[in-house]
Amino acid sequence: SPPQHPPRRLHYDRWAFRAPADSVAAALMGDHSDMLRRGMPMLQVESCFGGLGIYRSECLQTCRYSGEDCEHVALHQRMRDAGFTRLYLNPSQIVMRSTLAK
């Protein structure tokens, strides 16, 4: 039988991930999220989603999801337009999926 390889860990949702041009985070576009290591500083992004989003309540009271792009991208654009510009990807975040959910 073929050798078993561990599943490749991707930190981000590639559809929701958008980074400022020429930023460290922009290097993650494509298949390079294996560059992320726990302990790295957070990376400022324009949009991302990879399992857990934490928003101030004012953000969600002011902005809404929509479907003209990936829903997270549209929400994050509206947040930035409303002045909520601090959006980060946290390389040290660990999100665990329950094996009980089927």
Secondary structure as GFF3:
##gff-version 3
##sequence-region A 1 102
A	DSSP	three_ten_helix	25	28	.	.	.	ID=ss1
A	DSSP	three_ten_helix	33	35	.	.	.	ID=ss2
A	DSSP	beta_strand	43	44	.	.	.	ID=ss3
A	DSSP	alpha_helix	57	62	.	.	.	ID=ss4
A	DSSP	alpha_helix	71	81	.	.	.	ID=ss5
A	DSSP	beta_strand	88	89	.	.	.	ID=ss6
###
